[in-house]
Amino acid sequence: MSAIRITGALGRDAQARYTPEGEAWLFLEIHQALGPIAIEARRRIGSGPSAQIAASRTAAYLRKGSRVTVHADAYTIDWANGQPHLLLTNVTGIEHQPVRSHYETDQAA
């Protein structure tokens, strides 16, 4: 079980990033209805070509506006442009609900 659980909507599309050593990372920006503090989560997917594929495919379906719940074991407070933001580290899981089109309805046809 994770020590920290934060739920919110993605403020932008998730990004897959890769280090020169071949590690794949997933970066999320989470916005909550309450509170002005920005939240960023970074999850290490793994290393090597398969991890890079997994990171890019995961980022492809985590789109802006999707509701997510991020589970993490630790956090730090980081300062960017004079504003604090919460940086979730040791992310252990990401749950998401895809963005629904305005054409979709709650009723089954």
N, CA, C and O of each residue as an XYZ file, in Angstrom:
436
protein
N       0.840     -1.172      0.000
C       0.000      0.000      0.000
C       0.889      1.241      0.000
O       1.911      1.293      0.685
N       0.482      2.226     -0.774
C       1.288      3.433     -0.879
C       0.978      4.407      0.254
O      -0.117      4.403      0.816
N       1.949      5.226      0.569
C       1.805      6.193      1.644
C       1.016      7.422      1.204
O       0.381      8.083      2.026
N       1.055      7.730     -0.100
C       0.430      8.944     -0.625
C      -0.483      8.555     -1.782
O      -0.106      7.763     -2.646
N      -1.678      9.119     -1.789
C      -2.603      8.897     -2.900
C      -3.225     10.238     -3.247
O      -3.849     10.875     -2.399
N      -3.057     10.668     -4.489
C      -3.589     11.954     -4.930
C      -4.430     11.731     -6.174
O      -4.017     11.040     -7.106
N      -5.631     12.334     -6.176
C      -6.550     12.218     -7.303
C      -6.767     13.601     -7.900
O      -6.895     14.591     -7.179
N      -6.807     13.655     -9.221
C      -7.054     14.907     -9.921
C      -7.122     14.659    -11.412
O      -7.134     13.515    -11.867
N      -7.167     15.736    -12.162
C      -7.214     15.655    -13.620
C      -5.850     16.029    -14.185
O      -5.154     16.885    -13.639
N      -5.478     15.382    -15.277
C      -4.205     15.717    -15.910
C      -4.285     17.111    -16.515
O      -5.222     17.423    -17.251
N      -3.314     17.936    -16.206
C      -3.264     19.296    -16.719
C      -2.724     19.371    -18.136
O      -2.926     20.364    -18.834
N      -2.046     18.332    -18.554
C      -1.538     18.224    -19.931
C      -1.349     16.741    -20.222
O      -1.409     15.907    -19.318
N      -1.125     16.427    -21.473
C      -0.889     15.036    -21.843
C       0.346     14.509    -21.116
O       1.320     15.237    -20.925
N       0.298     13.248    -20.716
C       1.467     12.626    -20.076
C       2.629     12.605    -21.071
O       2.423     12.578    -22.285
N       3.835     12.617    -20.545
C       5.033     12.606    -21.390
C       5.916     11.431    -21.034
O       6.172     11.161    -19.860
N       6.379     10.737    -22.053
C       7.385      9.695    -21.868
C       8.735     10.343    -22.149
O       8.916     11.002    -23.174
N       9.669     10.153    -21.244
C      11.017     10.715    -21.416
C      12.040      9.619    -21.180
O      11.797      8.667    -20.439
N      13.181      9.770    -21.822
C      14.214      8.742    -21.774
C      15.556      9.370    -21.425
O      15.901     10.444    -21.917
N      16.303      8.689    -20.574
C      17.626      9.163    -20.198
C      18.644      8.624    -21.201
O      18.350      7.674    -21.926
N      19.831      9.216    -21.250
C      20.874      8.693    -22.143
C      21.265      7.248    -21.807
O      21.770      6.521    -22.662
N      21.028      6.842    -20.558
C      21.363      5.475    -20.140
C      20.296      4.462    -20.567
O      20.473      3.261    -20.366
N      19.193      4.935    -21.153
C      18.150      4.036    -21.632
C      16.990      3.835    -20.686
O      16.140      2.982    -20.941
N      16.921      4.598    -19.589
C      15.793      4.490    -18.673
C      14.590      5.230    -19.247
O      14.728      6.288    -19.862
N      13.415      4.656    -19.037
C      12.172      5.270    -19.497
C      11.391      5.786    -18.288
O      11.240      5.081    -17.290
N      10.899      7.014    -18.384
C      10.151      7.657    -17.310
C       8.837      8.189    -17.855
O       8.741      8.556    -19.026
N       7.830      8.229    -16.997
C       6.538      8.802    -17.328
C       6.333     10.029    -16.440
O       6.455      9.932    -15.219
N       6.023     11.178    -17.038
C       5.830     12.431    -16.316
C       4.362     12.842    -16.416
O       3.790     12.868    -17.506
N       3.753     13.166    -15.264
C       2.361     13.598    -15.200
C       2.264     14.934    -14.474
O       3.006     15.194    -13.527
N       1.346     15.773    -14.927
C       1.020     17.021    -14.236
C      -0.438     16.903    -13.808
O      -1.325     16.752    -14.647
N      -0.683     16.970    -12.505
C      -2.012     16.735    -11.957
C      -2.564     18.029    -11.383
O      -1.878     18.741    -10.650
N      -3.813     18.323    -11.728
C      -4.493     19.500    -11.189
C      -5.645     19.034    -10.318
O      -6.387     18.121    -10.682
N      -5.784     19.664     -9.177
C      -6.889     19.373     -8.275
C      -7.807     20.577     -8.205
O      -7.379     21.716     -8.390
N      -9.072     20.310     -7.937
C     -10.043     21.403     -7.834
C      -9.729     22.300     -6.642
O      -9.923     23.514     -6.705
N      -9.248     21.709     -5.568
C      -8.931     22.478     -4.372
C      -7.427     22.701     -4.279
O      -6.634     21.799     -4.550
N      -7.060     23.877     -3.905
C      -5.646     24.148     -3.661
C      -4.904     24.639     -4.886
O      -5.083     24.109     -5.983
N      -4.077     25.646     -4.703
C      -3.351     26.244     -5.826
C      -2.037     25.549     -6.157
O      -1.395     25.903     -7.145
N      -1.621     24.573     -5.360
C      -0.308     23.977     -5.582
C      -0.349     23.005     -6.767
O      -1.268     22.195     -6.893
N       0.652     23.102     -7.618
C       0.772     22.201     -8.759
C       1.366     20.876     -8.288
O       2.163     20.841     -7.351
N       0.972     19.791     -8.944
C       1.453     18.466     -8.564
C       2.057     17.811     -9.793
O       1.452     17.793    -10.865
N       3.259     17.274     -9.623
C       3.936     16.553    -10.699
C       4.299     15.166    -10.179
O       4.745     15.011     -9.042
N       4.101     14.167    -11.027
C       4.458     12.798    -10.654
C       5.414     12.248    -11.708
O       5.235     12.463    -12.907
N       6.415     11.547    -11.239
C       7.396     10.918    -12.137
C       7.472      9.438    -11.786
O       7.733      9.071    -10.641
N       7.242      8.597    -12.786
C       7.300      7.151    -12.557
C       8.352      6.530    -13.461
O       8.327      6.709    -14.678
N       9.269      5.803    -12.857
C      10.273      5.076    -13.633
C       9.621      3.808    -14.140
O       9.125      2.996    -13.359
N       9.623      3.641    -15.461
C       9.010      2.470    -16.082
C      10.001      1.321    -16.144
O       9.628      0.170    -15.917
N      11.256      1.617    -16.447
C      12.282      0.581    -16.545
C      13.382      1.055    -17.472
O      13.498      2.248    -17.756
N      14.188      0.119    -17.941
C      15.252      0.491    -18.866
C      15.238     -0.459    -20.060
O      14.783     -1.599    -19.970
N      15.743      0.042    -21.163
C      15.808     -0.749    -22.379
C      14.673     -0.428    -23.337
O      13.770      0.342    -23.009
N      14.725     -1.021    -24.521
C      13.735     -0.728    -25.561
C      12.294     -1.072    -25.161
O      11.371     -0.328    -25.494
N      12.093     -2.184    -24.456
C      10.723     -2.547    -24.086
C      10.131     -1.548    -23.097
O       8.938     -1.252    -23.163
N      10.934     -1.031    -22.195
C      10.456     -0.024    -21.247
C      10.120      1.278    -21.972
O       9.165      1.963    -21.607
N      10.895      1.617    -22.986
C      10.614      2.824    -23.752
C       9.299      2.691    -24.516
O       8.536      3.652    -24.611
N       9.034      1.508    -25.056
C       7.762      1.263    -25.741
C       6.610      1.351    -24.744
O       5.585      1.970    -25.030
N       6.777      0.735    -23.578
C       5.726      0.769    -22.553
C       5.445      2.200    -22.104
O       4.285      2.575    -21.934
N       6.479      2.994    -21.913
C       6.299      4.379    -21.481
C       5.569      5.193    -22.542
O       4.665      5.962    -22.215
N       5.946      5.036    -23.797
C       5.299      5.822    -24.856
C       3.852      5.396    -25.058
O       3.001      6.241    -25.339
N       3.554      4.116    -24.922
C       2.164      3.654    -25.069
C       1.307      4.098    -23.890
O       0.140      4.446    -24.069
N       1.868      4.089    -22.701
C       1.123      4.559    -21.531
C       0.842      6.050    -21.661
O      -0.265      6.502    -21.372
N       1.836      6.809    -22.093
C       1.656      8.254    -22.268
C       0.607      8.550    -23.337
O      -0.081      9.568    -23.259
N       0.478      7.681    -24.326
C      -0.467      7.919    -25.419
C      -1.921      7.912    -24.951
O      -2.752      8.600    -25.542
N      -2.246      7.157    -23.913
C      -3.640      7.145    -23.474
C      -3.890      7.969    -22.215
O      -5.040      8.094    -21.794
N      -2.871      8.526    -21.612
C      -3.064      9.440    -20.484
C      -3.090     10.860    -21.036
O      -2.061     11.531    -21.113
N      -4.282     11.305    -21.416
C      -4.452     12.584    -22.098
C      -4.930     13.670    -21.140
O      -5.465     13.386    -20.068
N      -4.729     14.891    -21.543
C      -5.153     16.045    -20.753
C      -6.637     15.907    -20.406
O      -7.464     15.598    -21.264
N      -6.953     16.142    -19.140
C      -8.329     16.068    -18.678
C      -8.709     14.726    -18.087
O      -9.728     14.618    -17.405
N      -7.899     13.692    -18.337
C      -8.187     12.375    -17.756
C      -8.101     12.457    -16.245
O      -7.225     13.127    -15.697
N      -9.002     11.781    -15.586
C      -8.968     11.727    -14.121
C      -8.040     10.590    -13.721
O      -8.187      9.458    -14.182
N      -7.078     10.908    -12.854
C      -6.098      9.916    -12.419
C      -5.990      9.897    -10.902
O      -6.272     10.884    -10.223
N      -5.575      8.752    -10.397
C      -5.182      8.606     -9.004
C      -3.767      8.071     -9.010
O      -3.499      7.008     -9.571
N      -2.864      8.803     -8.389
C      -1.451      8.430     -8.369
C      -1.091      7.963     -6.964
O      -1.387      8.635     -5.976
N      -0.451      6.808     -6.893
C       0.020      6.247     -5.624
C       1.534      6.410     -5.581
O       2.228      6.055     -6.534
N       2.041      6.945     -4.483
C       3.481      7.177     -4.352
C       3.929      6.892     -2.926
O       3.126      6.892     -1.992
N       5.216      6.653     -2.779
C       5.791      6.388     -1.465
C       6.471      7.603     -0.854
O       6.751      7.615      0.345
N       6.743      8.631     -1.665
C       7.463      9.792     -1.149
C       7.123     11.034     -1.979
O       6.536     10.942     -3.057
N       7.507     12.191     -1.448
C       7.315     13.445     -2.168
C       8.388     14.434     -1.742
O       9.042     14.271     -0.712
N       8.548     15.454     -2.557
C       9.374     16.602     -2.208
C       8.628     17.856     -2.652
O       7.738     17.792     -3.501
N       8.994     18.985     -2.076
C       8.456     20.272     -2.525
C       9.544     20.908     -3.371
O      10.668     21.112     -2.911
N       9.201     21.218     -4.607
C      10.149     21.812     -5.539
C       9.663     23.220     -5.875
O       8.465     23.500     -5.816
N      10.582     24.090     -6.221
C      10.233     25.462     -6.580
C      10.579     25.697     -8.036
O      11.713     25.468     -8.457
N       9.607     26.153     -8.803
C       9.826     26.511    -10.200
C       9.159     27.856    -10.446
O       7.987     28.033    -10.112
N       9.873     28.789    -11.014
C       9.360     30.131    -11.292
C       8.800     30.803    -10.040
O       7.816     31.539    -10.114
N       9.418     30.552     -8.908
C       8.994     31.173     -7.664
C       7.733     30.579     -7.052
O       7.229     31.091     -6.052
N       7.217     29.499     -7.643
C       6.001     28.855     -7.152
C       6.322     27.443     -6.673
O       7.067     26.717     -7.333
N       5.766     27.051     -5.535
C       6.020     25.679     -5.068
C       5.165     24.674     -5.832
O       4.043     24.974     -6.239
N       5.709     23.491     -6.016
C       4.890     22.401     -6.525
C       5.316     21.105     -5.851
O       6.470     20.924     -5.463
N       4.358     20.229     -5.730
C       4.553     18.951     -5.074
C       5.060     17.963     -6.112
O       4.433     17.779     -7.155
N       6.187     17.329     -5.834
C       6.772     16.351     -6.741
C       6.655     14.975     -6.098
O       7.330     14.688     -5.109
N       5.801     14.125     -6.659
C       5.633     12.769     -6.156
C       6.742     11.890     -6.700
O       6.976     11.856     -7.908
N       7.426     11.178     -5.814
C       8.514     10.291     -6.219
C       8.187      8.872     -5.763
O       7.279      8.661     -4.958
N       8.916      7.929     -6.273
C       8.651      6.515     -5.979
C       7.192      6.170     -6.262
O       6.517      5.547     -5.442
N       6.717      6.585     -7.440
C       5.335      6.312     -7.833
C       5.178      4.808     -8.040
O       5.924      4.189     -8.798
N       4.193      4.236     -7.352
C       3.981      2.791     -7.401
C       2.815      2.393     -8.287
O       2.710      1.232     -8.684
N       1.942      3.333     -8.602
C       0.799      2.996     -9.448
C       0.069      4.223     -9.936
O       0.090      5.280     -9.306
N      -0.584      4.055    -11.088
C      -1.393      5.125    -11.667
C      -2.705      4.501    -12.115
O      -2.721      3.615    -12.970
N      -3.803      4.966    -11.536
C      -5.131      4.548    -11.974
C      -5.697      5.692    -12.806
O      -5.485      6.861    -12.486
N      -6.420      5.354    -13.876
C      -6.985      6.437    -14.673
C      -8.368      6.088    -15.184
O      -8.735      4.922    -15.331
N      -9.127      7.153    -15.452
C     -10.417      7.053    -16.109
C     -10.304      7.886    -17.369
O     -10.045      9.086    -17.281
N     -10.490      7.292    -18.542
C     -10.310      8.037    -19.785
C     -11.294      9.199    -19.926
O     -12.386      9.181    -19.357
N     -10.889     10.196    -20.688
C     -11.754     11.337    -20.981
C     -12.875     10.844    -21.884
O     -12.640     10.151    -22.874
N     -14.092     11.215    -21.524
C     -15.235     10.807    -22.334
C     -15.574     11.896    -23.327
O     -15.501     13.086    -23.019
N     -15.944     11.478    -24.511
C     -16.379     12.405    -25.534
C     -17.739     12.968    -25.141
O     -18.497     12.315    -24.424
N     -18.053     14.171    -25.602
C     -19.366     14.732    -25.295
C     -20.470     14.006    -26.062
O     -21.650     14.236    -25.798
N     -20.112     13.141    -27.000
C     -21.082     12.344    -27.740
C     -21.499     11.094    -26.978
O     -22.549     10.514    -27.257
N     -20.669     10.673    -26.006
C     -20.991      9.489    -25.234
C     -22.027      9.835    -24.170
O     -22.050     10.946    -23.640
N     -22.871      8.875    -23.873
C     -23.885      9.095    -22.852
C     -23.737      8.043    -21.763
O     -23.030      7.051    -21.942
N     -24.396      8.257    -20.653
C     -24.371      7.307    -19.557
C     -25.326      6.154    -19.781
O     -25.217      5.124    -19.116
N     -26.251      6.307    -20.694
C     -27.261      5.285    -20.945
C     -26.806      4.342    -22.045
O     -26.243      4.765    -23.055
N     -27.059      3.068    -21.834
C     -26.747      2.087    -22.872
C     -27.800      2.153    -23.968
O     -28.976      2.388    -23.692
N     -27.387      1.951    -25.186
C     -28.330      2.028    -26.312
C     -29.165      0.769    -26.420
O     -30.008      0.662    -27.311
